[in-house]
Amino acid sequence: MLTPLPAFMLGHEVVVEPYAGASAYGPSYGTATTVRCFLDQQTRVVRDPTGQEVTSSSTFYARPGLVCPAESRVTLPDGRVTRVIARLERSGGGMPTPDHVEVHLL
């Protein structure tokens, strides 16, 4: 049973453009989508998909099902444009805790 993050926790909005791969002209992105989320603008060290330690400037938490692989482009509420370091599915495993997606940003 899925228990998503409650709506009252989703007080921010970010715009996500999913990374679609490299093209002859640079990175290619999918259609921009506005996502309601909880944004935590705290600097921390995280691991990227290759296992390297990287400094993350922000993390946002959103409801399950969000498509935003590493290298996706994200526009924050203040207009700053950044990229996804890693996207992690967080499941309560059937326990009554909120299931969500955790996204670390450069």
Backbone as CSV, one residue per row, in Angstrom:
resi,resn,N_x,N_y,N_z,CA_x,CA_y,CA_z,C_x,C_y,C_z
1,MET,0.845,-1.183,0.000,0.000,0.000,0.000,0.883,1.236,0.000
2,LEU,0.608,2.160,-0.880,1.386,3.378,-1.027,0.857,4.460,-0.103
3,THR,1.754,5.069,0.685,1.396,6.187,1.552,2.223,7.383,1.110
4,PRO,1.687,8.251,0.230,2.473,9.367,-0.285,2.667,10.470,0.756
5,LEU,3.599,11.366,0.470,3.791,12.528,1.334,2.486,13.309,1.411
6,PRO,2.108,13.783,2.595,0.871,14.560,2.706,1.003,15.917,2.006
7,ALA,-0.105,16.411,1.463,-0.111,17.659,0.696,0.427,18.842,1.492
8,PHE,0.193,18.885,2.801,0.632,20.045,3.582,2.156,20.160,3.635
9,MET,2.872,19.082,3.316,4.337,19.122,3.319,4.906,19.611,1.983
10,LEU,4.065,19.719,0.966,4.530,20.050,-0.375,4.324,21.542,-0.644
11,GLY,5.034,22.377,0.084,4.854,23.827,0.031,5.674,24.554,-1.018
12,HIS,6.514,23.844,-1.747,7.353,24.465,-2.768,7.002,23.894,-4.143
13,GLU,7.448,24.586,-5.177,7.313,24.079,-6.544,8.649,24.238,-7.249
14,VAL,9.067,23.189,-7.949,10.247,23.234,-8.802,9.814,22.800,-10.194
15,VAL,10.592,23.182,-11.189,10.314,22.765,-12.558,11.387,21.757,-12.950
16,VAL,10.947,20.565,-13.347,11.865,19.478,-13.706,11.797,19.226,-15.202
17,GLU,12.980,19.197,-15.839,13.102,18.816,-17.246,13.930,17.538,-17.275
18,PRO,13.291,16.377,-17.470,14.010,15.100,-17.398,15.105,14.978,-18.457
19,TYR,16.267,14.510,-18.029,17.388,14.300,-18.943,17.029,13.187,-19.918
20,ALA,17.203,13.464,-21.223,16.849,12.489,-22.258,18.077,11.940,-22.975
21,GLY,19.261,12.434,-22.637,20.481,11.946,-23.263,21.259,13.072,-23.917
22,ALA,22.373,12.692,-24.524,23.230,13.661,-25.204,22.851,13.730,-26.670
23,SER,22.951,14.937,-27.221,22.704,15.123,-28.647,23.929,15.806,-29.254
24,ALA,23.883,16.045,-30.525,24.997,16.723,-31.193,25.172,18.151,-30.684
25,TYR,24.131,18.691,-30.049,24.160,20.070,-29.562,24.267,20.163,-28.046
26,GLY,24.543,19.061,-27.386,24.645,19.049,-25.926,23.535,18.217,-25.318
27,PRO,23.297,18.403,-24.020,22.261,17.611,-23.348,20.873,17.862,-23.936
28,SER,20.062,16.818,-23.944,18.692,16.908,-24.423,17.758,16.628,-23.248
29,TYR,16.668,17.395,-23.158,15.742,17.272,-22.032,14.314,17.061,-22.519
30,GLY,13.530,16.385,-21.694,12.122,16.177,-21.981,11.298,17.397,-21.615
31,THR,10.001,17.229,-21.656,9.061,18.310,-21.375,9.148,18.757,-19.921
32,ALA,9.174,20.059,-19.712,9.229,20.630,-18.359,7.925,20.357,-17.618
33,THR,8.054,19.960,-16.351,6.908,19.663,-15.501,7.068,20.380,-14.170
34,THR,6.022,21.049,-13.705,6.049,21.677,-12.389,5.701,20.625,-11.353
35,VAL,6.550,20.527,-10.320,6.402,19.490,-9.294,6.253,20.144,-7.929
36,ARG,5.196,19.778,-7.217,5.046,20.212,-5.826,5.958,19.357,-4.967
37,CYS,6.657,20.005,-4.021,7.654,19.270,-3.249,7.951,19.990,-1.933
38,PHE,8.792,19.368,-1.137,9.401,20.008,0.025,10.855,20.227,-0.344
39,LEU,11.313,21.476,-0.337,12.673,21.820,-0.739,13.512,22.136,0.492
40,ASP,14.640,21.453,0.619,15.577,21.662,1.729,16.883,22.186,1.131
41,GLN,17.145,23.485,1.297,18.340,24.093,0.723,19.474,24.061,1.750
42,GLN,20.028,22.878,1.907,21.127,22.641,2.842,22.254,21.948,2.087
43,THR,23.465,22.421,2.293,24.620,21.814,1.637,25.018,20.549,2.374
44,ARG,25.237,19.478,1.603,25.665,18.205,2.190,26.429,17.394,1.143
45,VAL,27.188,16.435,1.605,27.923,15.553,0.702,27.075,14.317,0.439
46,VAL,26.898,13.990,-0.857,26.124,12.812,-1.267,26.944,12.042,-2.297
47,ARG,26.480,10.869,-2.674,27.151,10.077,-3.705,26.340,10.144,-5.001
48,ASP,27.058,10.315,-6.109,26.392,10.313,-7.409,26.209,8.864,-7.865
49,PRO,25.564,8.627,-9.019,25.323,7.248,-9.468,26.586,6.407,-9.658
50,THR,27.750,7.058,-9.833,28.994,6.301,-10.004,29.697,6.029,-8.678
51,GLY,29.144,6.566,-7.574,29.736,6.344,-6.262,30.669,7.448,-5.798
52,GLN,30.895,8.454,-6.641,31.757,9.580,-6.264,31.048,10.484,-5.261
53,GLU,31.806,11.026,-4.302,31.249,12.001,-3.377,31.140,13.353,-4.072
54,VAL,29.966,13.986,-3.954,29.671,15.260,-4.605,28.975,16.149,-3.584
55,THR,29.199,17.454,-3.671,28.513,18.389,-2.772,27.168,18.762,-3.367
56,SER,26.114,18.529,-2.609,24.754,18.866,-3.006,24.357,20.174,-2.332
57,SER,23.775,21.093,-3.109,23.352,22.378,-2.553,21.926,22.330,-2.027
58,SER,21.130,21.406,-2.541,19.718,21.319,-2.164,19.220,19.896,-2.371
59,THR,18.147,19.575,-1.656,17.454,18.294,-1.823,15.965,18.595,-1.827
60,PHE,15.234,17.949,-2.737,13.781,18.085,-2.637,13.139,16.711,-2.532
61,TYR,11.976,16.699,-1.890,11.219,15.478,-1.625,9.869,15.631,-2.313
62,ALA,9.497,14.644,-3.123,8.251,14.706,-3.880,7.527,13.370,-3.801
63,ARG,6.332,13.347,-4.319,5.546,12.112,-4.319,6.144,11.093,-5.281
64,PRO,5.904,9.800,-5.022,6.426,8.740,-5.896,5.956,8.912,-7.336
65,GLY,6.748,8.376,-8.258,6.381,8.410,-9.670,7.069,9.509,-10.460
66,LEU,7.815,10.364,-9.798,8.504,11.457,-10.478,9.616,10.917,-11.382
67,VAL,9.604,11.352,-12.630,10.655,10.967,-13.576,11.672,12.101,-13.620
68,CYS,12.852,11.853,-13.060,13.930,12.846,-13.120,15.260,12.148,-12.857
69,PRO,15.795,11.504,-13.895,17.068,10.805,-13.740,18.221,11.781,-13.495
70,ALA,19.365,11.243,-13.113,20.569,12.056,-12.944,20.791,12.884,-14.203
71,GLU,21.249,14.099,-14.022,21.526,15.094,-15.074,20.286,15.842,-15.541
72,SER,19.105,15.537,-14.983,17.916,16.317,-15.325,18.130,17.756,-14.877
73,ARG,17.455,18.679,-15.553,17.577,20.101,-15.220,16.406,20.488,-14.319
74,VAL,16.720,21.232,-13.235,15.694,21.641,-12.272,15.803,23.144,-12.032
75,THR,14.669,23.836,-12.110,14.614,25.257,-11.792,13.958,25.394,-10.427
76,LEU,14.681,26.026,-9.495,14.207,26.207,-8.122,13.296,27.427,-8.027
77,PRO,12.540,27.570,-6.920,11.611,28.700,-6.777,12.275,30.073,-6.930
78,ASP,13.561,30.183,-6.569,14.242,31.482,-6.682,14.785,31.733,-8.088
79,GLY,14.551,30.801,-9.034,14.976,30.960,-10.414,16.309,30.302,-10.737
80,ARG,17.019,29.820,-9.714,18.303,29.167,-9.955,18.071,27.851,-10.696
81,VAL,18.894,27.602,-11.721,18.807,26.369,-12.508,19.963,25.469,-12.096
82,THR,19.658,24.227,-11.780,20.653,23.272,-11.314,20.394,21.916,-11.965
83,ARG,21.190,20.925,-11.609,21.033,19.581,-12.185,20.878,18.540,-11.078
84,VAL,20.272,17.423,-11.431,20.074,16.314,-10.496,21.367,15.517,-10.375
85,ILE,21.787,15.285,-9.134,22.919,14.395,-8.864,22.414,12.964,-8.799
86,ALA,21.374,12.766,-7.989,20.825,11.414,-7.794,19.357,11.512,-7.403
87,ARG,18.593,10.505,-7.806,17.169,10.378,-7.446,17.014,9.055,-6.720
88,LEU,16.419,9.096,-5.540,16.286,7.896,-4.716,14.825,7.652,-4.368
89,GLU,14.357,6.420,-4.574,13.003,6.024,-4.149,13.068,5.703,-2.667
90,ARG,12.183,6.275,-1.891,12.115,6.007,-0.456,10.757,5.397,-0.149
91,SER,10.763,4.107,0.191,9.536,3.375,0.459,9.486,2.978,1.924
92,GLY,8.313,3.092,2.503,8.125,2.670,3.890,7.975,1.161,4.009
93,GLY,7.989,0.443,2.894,7.887,-1.007,2.917,6.589,-1.511,3.527
94,GLY,5.509,-0.775,3.298,4.213,-1.179,3.837,3.917,-0.591,5.207
95,MET,4.921,0.013,5.838,4.686,0.663,7.135,3.996,1.995,6.892
96,PRO,3.299,2.533,7.883,2.555,3.782,7.680,3.462,5.020,7.719
97,THR,4.483,5.013,6.889,5.366,6.171,6.748,5.257,6.661,5.306
98,PRO,5.487,7.951,5.057,5.304,8.477,3.704,6.322,7.928,2.702
99,ASP,5.821,7.348,1.621,6.664,6.954,0.503,6.935,8.220,-0.303
100,HIS,8.169,8.370,-0.798,8.506,9.570,-1.529,9.747,9.361,-2.389
101,VAL,10.056,10.378,-3.173,11.262,10.426,-3.985,12.146,11.515,-3.395
102,GLU,13.416,11.194,-3.209,14.403,12.142,-2.682,15.340,12.490,-3.839
103,VAL,15.469,13.782,-4.141,16.279,14.215,-5.281,17.362,15.169,-4.801
104,HIS,18.627,14.787,-4.997,19.769,15.621,-4.620,20.187,16.457,-5.813
105,LEU,20.438,17.743,-5.572,20.768,18.685,-6.638,22.153,19.276,-6.471
106,LEU,22.804,19.608,-7.586,24.087,20.307,-7.556,23.912,21.703,-7.010
